[in-house]
Amino acid sequence: MFYNSKKPSIPTTPTSAGQPREGERLQNILAKRGVASRRHAAELIETGQVTVNGERILEPGFRAFPEKETICINGQPLPQEEERHRTVLFYKPRGLICSADNERGETVCDFMKPHFPERLVPVGRLDKESEGLLLMSNDGELTNIMTHPRYGHTKTYIARVAGRMEDHKIETLRSRLEIDGYVIEPVEVEVLKVGRDNTHKIAFTLSEGRNKQIRKMCSLAHFVVLELIRVRIGPLKICNMKPGEFRELTDAEVAELKNVKSRRT
């Protein structure tokens, strides 16, 4: 189902969004029913495409009762059932963008769409030129646990880099570097292979992840990243997966990922 993001030409009805109201945030209701991501759901609401009991709502935080009230998107009734939670472990190939917006090229969401009825979105990111493990899910609780550093899910990457191997460069990689004005947490760095042709393999284990962090770290240490693969997310390992392959997580695997919540709070 496609929803445009252009503001409708018909006048909008004044809303009661400013009045105290119980219920669930309209933005969250749309996301749970698989209509759109929370961000896109907010855009649908703000551009006047959503009504509650015939009244056009413009505030994403407006509260409603999906079981008792009539919610429509461009006149189409909201799906009655919440999507079943599904989480997929995907080996993202190079070239796919970790986004739901395909204006800049093919995305991981485009890749998954033919395979699953649910709207799966990337949990975290891998840049376009990187490959390896990526979780795709419609489970908001799991997404929060996997993307917030306080829950302690580390990730391991293997980089093939070019440049002269020197001890001080590795110490630089292990230090609290400043990237884009932010001082990162120390990273676990292990040299896996030193090549005679000045290309080497280095493993990085991160407890948090900034945009293109490893590539920027390597640049500060005067290495050039030739290849970057994420090989582990928490307890999930790449094993024998190949680019483009995926598998659905078992209930036990999802429970294990979520169990850190009680241990870290």
Secondary structure as UniProt FT lines:
FT   TURN            17..18
FT   STRAND          24..25
FT   HELIX           26..32
FT   TURN            33..34
FT   HELIX           38..46
FT   TURN            47..48
FT   STRAND          50..52
FT   TURN            53..54
FT   STRAND          55..56
FT   TURN            60..61
FT   STRAND          63..64
FT   TURN            66..68
FT   STRAND          71..73
FT   TURN            74..75
FT   STRAND          76..77
FT   STRAND          87..92
FT   TURN            94..95
FT   TURN            103..104
FT   HELIX           108..112
FT   TURN            113..115
FT   STRAND          121..123
FT   TURN            128..129
FT   STRAND          131..137
FT   HELIX           140..147
FT   HELIX           149..151
FT   STRAND          155..162
FT   HELIX           167..173
FT   STRAND          178..179
FT   TURN            180..181
FT   STRAND          182..183
FT   STRAND          188..194
FT   TURN            196..197
FT   STRAND          199..206
FT   TURN            211..212
FT   HELIX           213..220
FT   TURN            221..222
FT   STRAND          224..233
FT   TURN            234..235
FT   STRAND          236..237
FT   TURN            239..240
FT   TURN            243..244
FT   STRAND          246..248
FT   HELIX           251..264
//
